[in-house]
Amino acid sequence: MTTISPTLGITRTVAEARRTISELQQQLATGRKVQTYGDLGLQSTQNLSLRAELSQIKGYTNTIALLDIRLDLSILNLDRIRDLAADTKSDALETGFEPLASGQTVYQTEVGTRFNEVVSLLNLDVNGRHLFGGRETEQNPVRPAGEILDGAGSQAGFKQIAAERRQADLGADGRGRLVLTGPEASVTGSVVGTPGDIGGVAAAQVTIDIGGNAQNFDISDGGLDTLAALEAAIDTAFGADVATIVGGNQLQLTATNATDTITITDIDAGAAALAGLTAGVTTNPTAAINIAEDTAGSPFGFKLSAATSALTGTTVTGPAGSPPAVGVQFTSTLPNDGETMRLSLGLPDGTTHELTLTARSSGPLGDGDFLIGADENATAANFQAVVTTSIETEAQRSLSAASLFASTNDFFDFDGSNPPQRVDGPPFDTATALRDATTTDTVVWYQGEISTTSARQSNLAKVDDSIIVAYGARANENSLRDVLKTMAALSIETFNPSDANAADRYNEIKLRGNKELSFPTGTQAVDDIIMELTVAKTVAGRAGERHTASDAFMRDIIGEAEIADIYEVSSQILSLSGRIEASLAVSASLGRLSILNYL
């Protein structure tokens, strides 16, 4: 027997063990079982696929993390806007009318501060990305609060737009663009083509006789050659406001009482016609009252919606005609005490005010009461006086408040097809139409994306292979716009404590503000936006949870194939080292073996 064969076997075993130890030491140093995917064999394809999925999951989780920050901040700001709106609504019920030296109440100054805060909240940006501008994320979606209210340079702000609208709604005489003619004799001329130049070179004199007081007027280039100059001359001659220009191009003459007649006579042929008047006509007093809108189709002032009467011996007609008018004809059969007529007046903001006019046989008279006179003419005159007073009063109250809120619609409500609106003037108190505002003459408060598509769809985030979260928002969404426009309306008005109508106007404004901030059924509320963004956050969060679970599971599978267990490797190295030492010891013993030692 020789020692060669055992020695070779032991040597081979030791070499293999040393090679294995070298591999284990490399695993211990790198922490990996294999150094290339090729070493994984058939499992390499699976691990490569799993790592691709992990990379995609990482992209989704990064998106979700960023989305979570954006949604948290958006919801936080919307929560604050909702609270500011709620505070504005509730505070209105708790505060009275006590204007300060500025002409505003404490409540108004607080609302003004809230308006500024809402503008700031809507200009939220996260890392340079503005979240309330839809797809337009590079700039503030809302102009500064001061510019919105006060304007900027040549651009008019909301205060100016509202002031112009109020002039247009109240009219020059403060009667809400209603024209009242009563039992006094009255005549309205035809339309004058060129009211700024009615005279001619030829002599043109006309006599106007009111109740026996005859006055001559020269309508020529050398005399009264404009309709306005003629109106002023007539009022001066008669010492009363008997002449009025209607619609900017018609002269109306009205006697000062219910007994005078009006007679127009040409001194020079054709003179009266220059002013639209008809020569040779005598107008007598009548027991009829006519209440008419000043211009057909005008968006301004009171609108005659309905008229109902329970007045005995009185006929009420209309509203009818163009422009619409209501006629009230008294007869010798007079009304009875306590009988009423109701006149419904449409307001510019879409609401309606009802005037109740009550016949009284004696005083004292309350609001809307009129005395039953000795005859139909006296009764008609008393009726006209109370209608005039009631309309003028209500113009300062509900009409002024409605005008303010109509102007918020003009200024704040616009889209890509419908620009902001403003009164087509000057002059504003006789204007008959709105016109498109421009970026040159009017502040455009919203600078973000303008679109008819869903605001949520303006910003999308893919959080899973099949899940896209819509999280966009725009500052011009209905509820957010309503908060801004309402706070703007509540904060800009000023009041004179000596104005008998100031408190009522203030309450009318607060009433409308409360209605807007109640977000009536069928309209968007701030809570609706919060809910939709909260749902988006929940969907993204659940996707994130699934990604976290999938990530852990995939990493376990990959780890089993690729990651070395240092404790196990260390144990194997120690075991192999011991085996090598034992093998070498045996090999050395065999090397010393001889027949002599054996024997």
C-alpha positions as CSV (number, residue, x, y, z in Angstrom):
1,M,0.0,0.0,0.0
2,T,1.3,3.5,-0.9
3,T,0.4,7.0,0.4
4,I,0.0,8.7,-3.0
5,S,-3.7,8.0,-3.6
6,P,-4.9,9.2,-0.2
7,T,-2.6,12.2,-0.3
8,L,-3.9,13.3,-3.7
9,G,-7.5,13.0,-2.5
10,I,-6.8,15.1,0.6
11,T,-5.0,17.7,-1.5
12,R,-8.0,18.0,-3.8
13,T,-10.4,18.3,-0.9
14,V,-8.2,21.0,0.7
15,A,-8.0,23.0,-2.6
16,E,-11.8,22.8,-3.1
17,A,-12.3,24.0,0.5
18,R,-9.9,26.9,0.0
19,R,-11.8,27.9,-3.1
20,T,-15.1,27.7,-1.2
21,I,-13.6,29.8,1.6
22,S,-12.4,32.4,-0.9
23,E,-16.0,32.6,-2.3
24,L,-17.4,32.9,1.2
25,Q,-15.0,35.6,2.1
26,Q,-16.0,37.5,-1.0
27,Q,-19.7,37.1,0.1
28,L,-18.8,38.3,3.6
29,A,-17.0,41.4,2.1
30,T,-19.7,42.3,-0.4
31,G,-22.8,41.1,1.4
32,R,-24.0,39.4,-1.8
33,K,-24.2,35.7,-2.6
34,V,-23.4,36.3,-6.3
35,Q,-21.4,39.0,-8.1
36,T,-23.3,38.8,-11.5
37,Y,-26.8,38.0,-12.5
38,G,-25.3,35.2,-14.6
39,D,-24.4,33.5,-11.3
40,L,-28.1,33.2,-10.5
41,G,-28.8,30.9,-13.3
42,L,-32.4,30.4,-14.1
43,Q,-33.4,32.8,-11.3
44,S,-31.7,35.8,-12.9
45,T,-34.7,36.6,-15.2
46,Q,-37.1,36.7,-12.2
47,N,-34.8,38.9,-10.2
48,L,-34.3,41.3,-13.1
49,S,-38.1,41.6,-13.6
50,L,-38.6,42.1,-9.8
51,R,-36.0,44.9,-9.8
52,A,-37.8,46.6,-12.7
53,E,-41.0,46.5,-10.7
54,L,-39.2,47.9,-7.7
55,S,-38.0,50.8,-9.7
56,Q,-41.5,51.5,-11.0
57,I,-42.9,51.3,-7.4
58,K,-40.2,53.8,-6.3
59,G,-41.4,56.2,-8.9
60,Y,-45.0,55.8,-7.8
61,T,-44.1,56.2,-4.1
62,N,-42.1,59.4,-4.9
63,T,-45.1,60.8,-6.8
64,I,-47.5,59.8,-3.9
65,A,-45.2,61.5,-1.4
66,L,-45.2,64.8,-3.4
67,L,-48.9,64.5,-4.1
68,D,-49.6,64.0,-0.4
69,I,-47.8,67.3,0.4
70,R,-49.7,69.2,-2.2
71,L,-53.1,67.8,-1.2
72,D,-52.4,68.4,2.5
73,L,-51.6,72.1,1.9
74,S,-54.5,72.5,-0.6
75,I,-57.0,71.0,1.9
76,L,-55.5,73.0,4.8
77,N,-56.0,76.3,2.8
78,L,-59.5,75.4,1.7
79,D,-60.4,74.5,5.3
80,R,-59.3,78.0,6.3
81,I,-61.2,79.6,3.5
82,R,-64.3,77.7,4.5
83,D,-63.9,78.9,8.1
84,L,-63.4,82.5,7.0
85,A,-66.6,82.3,5.0
86,A,-68.5,80.8,7.9
87,D,-67.2,83.5,10.3
88,T,-68.3,86.2,7.9
89,K,-71.7,84.7,7.7
90,S,-72.2,84.2,11.4
91,D,-70.7,87.6,12.4
92,A,-73.2,89.4,10.2
93,L,-76.0,88.2,12.4
94,E,-74.4,89.4,15.6
95,T,-73.3,92.9,14.6
96,G,-75.4,96.1,14.3
97,F,-75.1,99.2,12.3
98,E,-72.5,101.4,14.0
99,P,-70.3,103.0,11.3
100,L,-66.9,104.4,12.4
101,A,-65.4,107.7,11.2
102,S,-64.3,105.9,8.0
103,G,-68.0,105.3,7.2
104,Q,-67.6,101.5,7.7
105,T,-68.5,99.2,10.5
106,V,-66.1,97.0,12.5
107,Y,-67.7,94.0,10.8
108,Q,-66.8,95.5,7.3
109,T,-63.1,96.0,8.3
110,E,-62.9,92.5,9.5
111,V,-64.4,91.2,6.3
112,G,-61.8,93.3,4.4
113,T,-59.0,91.6,6.3
114,R,-60.5,88.2,5.5
115,F,-60.7,89.1,1.8
116,N,-57.0,89.8,1.9
117,E,-56.3,86.4,3.6
118,V,-58.5,84.5,1.1
119,V,-56.5,86.0,-1.8
120,S,-53.2,85.0,-0.1
121,L,-54.5,81.4,0.5
122,L,-55.5,81.0,-3.1
123,N,-52.0,82.1,-4.2
124,L,-50.5,79.0,-2.4
125,D,-47.4,77.6,-4.0
126,V,-45.4,74.5,-3.2
127,N,-41.8,74.7,-4.4
128,G,-42.8,77.3,-7.0
129,R,-45.9,75.4,-8.2
130,H,-49.2,77.3,-7.7
131,L,-51.9,74.9,-6.8
132,F,-55.0,77.0,-7.5
133,G,-54.3,78.0,-11.0
134,G,-55.2,74.8,-12.8
135,R,-52.6,74.0,-15.4
136,E,-51.2,77.5,-15.1
137,T,-48.8,76.8,-12.3
138,E,-46.0,79.4,-12.9
139,Q,-47.7,82.5,-11.5
140,N,-50.1,83.7,-8.8
141,P,-53.6,82.8,-10.0
142,V,-55.2,85.8,-8.2
143,R,-54.2,89.4,-8.5
144,P,-53.2,91.2,-5.2
145,A,-56.2,92.1,-3.0
146,G,-55.4,95.9,-3.3
147,E,-55.4,95.8,-7.1
148,I,-58.7,93.8,-7.2
149,L,-60.5,96.4,-5.1
150,D,-58.7,99.7,-6.0
151,G,-57.4,99.0,-9.5
152,A,-53.9,99.3,-10.9
153,G,-52.8,102.2,-13.1
154,S,-55.3,102.5,-16.0
155,Q,-57.1,99.3,-14.9
156,A,-60.3,99.9,-12.9
157,G,-60.8,97.8,-9.8
158,F,-64.0,96.5,-8.3
159,K,-64.8,99.7,-6.4
160,Q,-65.0,101.7,-9.5
161,I,-67.0,99.1,-11.4
162,A,-69.5,99.0,-8.5
163,A,-69.8,102.8,-8.4
164,E,-70.4,103.0,-12.1
165,R,-73.0,100.2,-11.9
166,R,-74.8,102.0,-9.0
167,Q,-75.1,105.2,-11.0
168,A,-76.5,103.2,-13.9
169,D,-79.1,101.4,-11.7
170,L,-80.2,104.4,-9.7
171,G,-80.4,106.8,-12.7
172,A,-79.9,110.6,-12.7
173,D,-83.0,111.2,-10.6
174,G,-82.5,108.4,-8.1
175,R,-85.7,106.6,-9.1
176,G,-84.1,103.3,-10.4
177,R,-84.6,104.2,-14.0
178,L,-88.4,104.3,-13.7
179,V,-90.3,107.2,-15.3
180,L,-93.4,108.3,-13.5
181,T,-96.1,110.5,-15.0
182,G,-99.2,111.4,-13.0
183,P,-102.4,113.4,-13.0
184,E,-100.4,116.4,-13.9
185,A,-100.6,117.2,-17.6
186,S,-97.6,115.7,-19.3
187,V,-96.3,115.5,-22.8
188,T,-93.3,113.6,-24.1
189,G,-91.8,114.7,-27.4
190,S,-90.7,112.4,-30.2
191,V,-87.0,111.2,-30.5
192,V,-84.7,114.0,-31.5
193,G,-82.1,112.8,-34.0
194,T,-79.3,115.2,-32.9
195,P,-80.0,116.4,-29.3
196,G,-76.7,118.2,-29.3
197,D,-77.8,120.5,-32.2
198,I,-81.5,121.0,-32.5
199,G,-81.5,124.6,-33.7
200,G,-81.2,126.0,-37.2
201,V,-80.2,129.3,-38.9
202,A,-83.8,130.3,-39.4
203,A,-85.8,132.0,-36.7
204,A,-87.6,129.4,-34.6
205,Q,-89.6,130.6,-31.6
206,V,-92.2,128.5,-29.7
207,T,-94.5,129.4,-26.8
208,I,-95.1,126.9,-23.9
209,D,-98.0,127.6,-21.7
210,I,-98.4,125.8,-18.4
211,G,-101.5,126.7,-16.4
212,G,-101.8,130.1,-18.1
213,N,-98.1,130.9,-17.6
214,A,-96.9,131.4,-21.2
215,Q,-93.1,131.5,-21.9
216,N,-91.4,132.0,-25.2
217,F,-88.2,130.1,-26.3
218,D,-85.9,130.7,-29.2
219,I,-84.8,127.3,-30.7
220,S,-82.1,128.4,-33.2
221,D,-78.4,128.5,-33.6
222,G,-78.3,131.9,-31.9
223,G,-80.6,130.7,-29.1
224,L,-81.2,127.4,-27.5
225,D,-79.7,125.0,-30.0
226,T,-79.3,121.9,-27.8
227,L,-82.0,119.8,-26.1
228,A,-80.1,120.2,-22.8
229,A,-80.0,124.0,-23.1
230,L,-83.7,124.1,-23.9
231,E,-84.5,121.9,-20.8
232,A,-82.6,124.2,-18.5
233,A,-84.2,127.3,-20.0
234,I,-87.7,125.9,-19.5
235,D,-87.1,125.0,-15.8
236,T,-85.7,128.4,-15.2
237,A,-88.6,130.2,-16.9
238,F,-91.2,128.3,-14.9
239,G,-89.2,128.2,-11.7
240,A,-89.8,124.4,-11.3
241,D,-88.6,121.1,-12.7
242,V,-91.1,120.9,-15.5
243,A,-88.8,119.7,-18.2
244,T,-86.9,116.4,-18.3
245,I,-84.8,114.7,-21.0
246,V,-85.8,111.0,-21.3
247,G,-83.4,108.5,-22.8
248,G,-81.0,111.3,-23.7
249,N,-83.1,112.3,-26.8
250,Q,-86.7,113.0,-25.8
251,L,-88.1,116.2,-24.0
252,Q,-90.8,115.6,-21.5
253,L,-92.9,118.4,-20.0
254,T,-94.9,117.9,-16.8
255,A,-97.1,120.4,-15.0
256,T,-96.5,121.0,-11.3
257,N,-100.0,120.2,-10.1
258,A,-103.1,118.2,-11.1
259,T,-105.1,121.2,-12.5
260,D,-102.8,122.9,-15.0
261,T,-102.9,122.3,-18.7
262,I,-99.9,122.4,-21.1
263,T,-100.3,124.1,-24.5
264,I,-97.5,124.4,-27.2
265,T,-97.8,127.0,-29.9
266,D,-95.4,127.8,-32.7
267,I,-94.5,131.5,-33.2
268,D,-92.3,130.5,-36.1
269,A,-93.5,127.5,-38.2
270,G,-91.8,124.3,-37.3
271,A,-90.1,125.6,-34.2
272,A,-91.7,123.1,-31.8
273,A,-90.8,120.2,-34.0
274,L,-87.1,121.0,-33.6
275,A,-87.5,119.8,-30.0
276,G,-89.7,116.9,-30.9
277,L,-92.8,118.7,-29.7
278,T,-96.1,119.0,-31.6
279,A,-97.5,122.5,-32.0
280,G,-101.1,123.2,-31.4
281,V,-101.6,120.5,-28.8
282,T,-103.1,121.1,-25.4
283,T,-102.6,118.4,-22.7
284,N,-105.1,118.2,-19.9
285,P,-104.6,116.7,-16.4
286,T,-105.8,113.2,-16.0
287,A,-106.4,110.9,-13.1
288,A,-104.0,108.3,-14.5
289,I,-100.6,107.4,-13.2
290,N,-98.1,105.8,-15.5
291,I,-95.0,103.9,-14.2
292,A,-92.6,102.9,-16.9
293,E,-89.0,101.6,-17.4
294,D,-87.0,104.3,-19.1
295,T,-85.5,102.1,-21.9
296,A,-86.6,98.8,-23.4
297,G,-84.1,96.0,-22.8
298,S,-81.8,98.0,-20.4
299,P,-80.2,95.8,-17.8
300,F,-80.2,98.6,-15.2
301,G,-82.6,99.7,-12.5
302,F,-86.0,98.4,-11.4
303,K,-87.9,96.1,-13.7
304,L,-91.7,96.0,-13.6
305,S,-92.5,92.4,-12.8
306,A,-96.1,92.5,-11.8
307,A,-98.9,94.7,-10.5
308,T,-102.0,93.7,-8.6
309,S,-104.7,95.9,-7.2
310,A,-107.6,95.7,-4.8
311,L,-108.3,99.4,-5.0
312,T,-112.0,100.1,-5.6
313,G,-112.8,102.1,-8.8
314,T,-109.3,101.8,-10.0
315,T,-108.0,100.1,-13.1
316,V,-104.4,98.7,-13.2
317,T,-102.9,97.5,-16.5
318,G,-99.6,96.0,-17.4
319,P,-96.7,95.6,-17.1
320,A,-96.9,95.8,-20.9
321,G,-95.4,97.6,-23.8
322,S,-91.9,98.5,-24.8
323,P,-90.5,99.7,-22.5
324,P,-92.8,98.0,-20.1
325,A,-95.2,100.2,-18.2
326,V,-97.9,99.9,-15.5
327,G,-101.0,102.2,-15.8
328,V,-103.1,103.1,-12.8
329,Q,-106.4,104.9,-13.7
330,F,-108.5,106.4,-10.9
331,T,-112.2,107.1,-11.4
332,S,-114.9,109.1,-9.5
333,T,-115.5,105.9,-7.5
334,L,-112.7,106.3,-4.9
335,P,-110.9,103.5,-3.1
336,N,-111.8,102.5,0.5
337,D,-109.6,102.8,3.5
338,G,-107.1,100.0,3.8
339,E,-107.3,98.8,0.2
340,T,-104.0,98.1,-1.4
341,M,-102.1,97.8,-4.6
342,R,-98.9,95.8,-4.9
343,L,-96.1,96.5,-7.4
344,S,-93.4,93.9,-7.8
345,L,-90.0,95.3,-8.8
346,G,-87.3,93.1,-10.2
347,L,-83.8,94.0,-9.0
348,P,-80.5,93.7,-10.9
349,D,-79.2,90.7,-8.8
350,G,-82.3,88.6,-9.7
351,T,-84.3,89.3,-6.5
352,T,-87.6,91.0,-6.3
353,H,-88.9,93.8,-4.0
354,E,-92.6,94.3,-3.5
355,L,-94.0,97.7,-2.9
356,T,-97.4,97.8,-1.0
357,L,-99.4,101.0,-1.5
358,T,-102.3,101.4,0.9
359,A,-105.2,103.8,0.6
360,R,-106.0,105.8,3.8
361,S,-109.0,108.0,4.6
362,S,-106.9,110.0,7.1
363,G,-103.5,110.3,8.7
364,P,-101.1,109.6,10.2
365,L,-99.6,107.9,7.2
366,G,-97.0,105.1,7.3
367,D,-94.6,103.9,4.6
368,G,-96.5,103.3,1.3
369,D,-99.8,105.0,2.6
370,F,-101.6,107.6,0.4
371,L,-104.6,109.7,1.2
372,I,-107.9,109.3,-0.5
373,G,-108.5,112.8,-2.0
374,A,-111.6,114.8,-2.7
375,D,-111.8,113.5,-6.2
376,E,-109.9,111.1,-8.6
377,N,-107.4,113.7,-9.6
378,A,-106.4,114.5,-6.0
379,T,-106.3,110.8,-5.1
380,A,-104.1,110.2,-8.2
381,A,-101.8,113.0,-7.2
382,N,-101.5,111.6,-3.7
383,F,-100.9,108.1,-5.1
384,Q,-98.2,109.4,-7.4
385,A,-96.4,111.2,-4.6
386,V,-96.2,108.1,-2.4
387,V,-95.1,105.9,-5.4
388,T,-92.4,108.4,-6.1
389,T,-91.2,108.5,-2.5
390,S,-91.4,104.7,-2.1
391,I,-89.4,104.1,-5.3
392,E,-86.8,106.7,-4.3
393,T,-86.5,105.2,-0.9
394,E,-86.2,101.7,-2.1
395,A,-83.7,102.7,-4.7
396,Q,-81.4,103.7,-1.9
397,R,-82.1,100.5,0.0
398,S,-82.7,97.2,-1.9
399,L,-81.8,98.5,-5.3
400,S,-78.5,99.9,-4.2
401,A,-77.7,96.6,-2.4
402,A,-78.8,94.6,-5.5
403,S,-76.7,96.8,-7.7
404,L,-73.6,96.1,-5.6
405,F,-74.1,92.3,-5.9
406,A,-74.9,92.6,-9.6
407,S,-71.6,94.4,-10.1
408,T,-69.8,91.5,-8.4
409,N,-71.2,89.3,-11.1
410,D,-70.1,91.8,-13.8
411,F,-66.5,91.9,-12.4
412,F,-65.8,88.4,-11.0
413,D,-67.8,86.1,-13.3
414,F,-66.1,85.5,-16.6
415,D,-64.7,82.7,-18.7
416,G,-62.9,82.3,-22.0
417,S,-66.0,83.3,-24.0
418,N,-67.5,85.9,-21.7
419,P,-65.2,88.7,-20.5
420,P,-65.9,90.8,-17.4
421,Q,-68.6,93.4,-17.9
422,R,-68.8,97.1,-17.0
423,V,-71.3,99.9,-17.7
424,D,-71.1,101.4,-21.2
425,G,-70.4,105.0,-20.2
426,P,-69.8,107.7,-19.3
427,P,-72.4,109.0,-18.7
428,F,-73.3,106.2,-16.4
429,D,-76.6,107.4,-15.0
430,T,-78.3,107.3,-18.4
431,A,-76.4,104.2,-19.8
432,T,-78.5,101.5,-21.4
433,A,-76.0,98.7,-21.9
434,L,-73.0,96.8,-20.5
435,R,-69.8,96.5,-22.5
436,D,-66.9,94.0,-22.5
437,A,-64.1,95.1,-20.2
438,T,-60.5,94.8,-21.5
439,T,-57.2,94.0,-19.8
440,T,-56.2,97.6,-20.5
441,D,-59.1,99.3,-18.7
442,T,-60.1,96.7,-16.0
443,V,-58.3,94.5,-13.5
444,V,-58.8,90.9,-14.4
445,W,-58.7,89.3,-11.0
446,Y,-58.1,85.7,-12.0
447,Q,-54.9,84.9,-13.9
448,G,-54.9,81.1,-13.8
449,E,-56.2,78.5,-16.3
450,I,-59.6,79.3,-17.8
451,S,-61.4,76.2,-19.0
452,T,-64.8,74.6,-19.1
453,T,-63.4,71.2,-18.1
454,S,-63.4,69.9,-14.6
455,A,-60.9,71.8,-12.3
456,R,-59.8,68.5,-10.8
457,Q,-58.8,67.2,-14.2
458,S,-56.4,70.1,-14.6
459,N,-53.7,68.3,-12.7
460,L,-53.3,64.5,-12.7
461,A,-50.9,62.1,-11.0
462,K,-50.4,58.4,-11.9
463,V,-50.0,56.5,-8.6
464,D,-50.4,53.0,-9.9
465,D,-50.4,51.2,-13.3
466,S,-54.2,51.7,-13.6
467,I,-54.9,54.5,-11.1
468,I,-54.7,58.2,-12.0
469,V,-55.5,60.7,-9.3
470,A,-57.1,64.1,-10.3
471,Y,-56.2,66.8,-7.8
472,G,-56.3,70.1,-9.7
473,A,-58.0,73.2,-8.4
474,R,-58.8,76.7,-9.7
475,A,-59.4,79.9,-7.8
476,N,-62.3,80.8,-10.1
477,E,-64.3,77.7,-9.2
478,N,-67.9,78.8,-8.2
479,S,-67.6,78.5,-4.5
480,L,-64.2,80.1,-4.2
481,R,-65.3,82.9,-6.5
482,D,-68.5,83.4,-4.5
483,V,-66.4,83.8,-1.3
484,L,-64.2,86.4,-2.9
485,K,-67.0,88.4,-4.5
486,T,-69.2,88.3,-1.4
487,M,-66.4,89.5,0.8
488,A,-65.5,92.2,-1.7
489,A,-69.1,93.4,-1.7
490,L,-69.4,93.5,2.1
491,S,-66.1,95.3,2.6
492,I,-66.2,98.3,0.1
493,E,-69.4,100.2,0.9
494,T,-69.3,103.3,3.1
495,F,-72.2,104.8,5.0
496,N,-73.2,108.2,6.3
497,P,-74.8,107.9,9.7
498,S,-77.1,110.8,8.9
499,D,-78.5,109.0,5.9
500,A,-82.0,107.7,6.9
501,N,-81.6,104.8,4.4
502,A,-78.1,103.8,5.4
503,A,-79.0,101.2,8.0
504,D,-81.6,99.5,5.8
505,R,-79.1,99.5,2.9
506,Y,-76.5,98.0,5.2
507,N,-78.9,95.2,6.3
508,E,-79.9,94.5,2.7
509,I,-76.2,94.1,1.8
510,K,-75.6,91.7,4.7
511,L,-78.8,89.8,3.8
512,R,-77.5,89.1,0.3
513,G,-74.0,88.3,1.6
514,N,-75.4,85.7,4.0
515,K,-77.4,84.1,1.2
516,E,-74.3,83.8,-1.0
517,L,-72.2,82.3,1.8
518,S,-74.9,79.8,2.6
519,F,-74.1,78.0,-0.7
520,P,-77.7,77.1,-1.6
521,T,-78.6,73.6,-2.7
522,G,-77.5,72.9,-6.3
523,T,-74.4,75.2,-6.0
524,Q,-70.9,74.3,-5.3
525,A,-69.7,74.8,-1.7
526,V,-66.1,74.9,-0.5
527,D,-66.7,71.7,1.3
528,D,-67.3,70.0,-2.1
529,I,-63.8,70.8,-3.2
530,I,-62.4,69.7,0.1
531,M,-64.2,66.4,-0.1
532,E,-63.0,65.7,-3.7
533,L,-59.4,66.4,-2.8
534,T,-59.7,64.3,0.4
535,V,-61.0,61.4,-1.8
536,A,-58.0,61.9,-4.1
537,K,-55.7,61.8,-1.0
538,T,-57.3,58.6,0.2
539,V,-57.0,56.9,-3.1
540,A,-53.3,57.9,-3.4
541,G,-52.7,56.8,0.2
542,R,-54.1,53.3,-0.3
543,A,-52.1,52.9,-3.5
544,G,-49.0,53.9,-1.4
545,E,-49.8,51.2,1.2
546,R,-50.1,48.6,-1.5
547,H,-46.8,49.7,-3.0
548,T,-45.1,49.5,0.4
549,A,-46.4,45.9,0.9
550,S,-45.3,44.9,-2.6
551,D,-41.9,46.5,-2.2
552,A,-41.2,44.5,1.0
553,F,-42.4,41.2,-0.6
554,M,-40.3,41.7,-3.7
555,R,-37.2,42.6,-1.7
556,D,-37.6,39.5,0.4
557,I,-37.6,37.3,-2.8
558,I,-34.6,39.2,-4.2
559,G,-32.8,39.0,-1.0
560,E,-33.1,35.3,-0.7
561,A,-31.4,34.9,-4.0
562,E,-28.8,37.6,-3.9
563,I,-28.1,38.7,-0.3
564,A,-25.6,36.7,1.8
565,D,-26.3,36.0,5.5
566,I,-23.0,37.1,7.2
567,Y,-23.6,34.8,10.2
568,E,-24.2,31.8,8.0
569,V,-21.2,32.6,5.8
570,S,-19.0,33.1,8.9
571,S,-20.1,29.8,10.3
572,Q,-19.3,28.1,7.0
573,I,-15.9,29.7,6.8
574,L,-15.1,28.4,10.3
575,S,-16.3,25.0,9.5
576,L,-14.3,24.8,6.3
577,S,-11.2,26.1,8.0
578,G,-11.4,23.4,10.6
579,R,-11.9,20.7,7.9
580,I,-8.8,22.0,6.0
581,E,-6.7,21.9,9.2
582,A,-7.8,18.4,9.8
583,S,-7.1,17.3,6.3
584,L,-3.7,18.8,6.3
585,A,-2.9,17.1,9.6
586,V,-3.9,13.7,8.2
587,S,-1.9,14.4,5.0
588,A,1.2,15.2,7.1
589,S,0.7,11.9,9.1
590,L,0.4,9.9,5.9
591,G,3.6,11.5,4.6
592,R,5.6,10.3,7.5
593,L,4.3,6.7,7.3
594,S,7.0,3.8,6.4
595,I,7.2,0.0,6.7
596,L,9.5,0.4,9.6
597,N,7.1,2.8,11.4
598,Y,4.3,0.5,10.5
599,L,6.1,-2.6,12.0
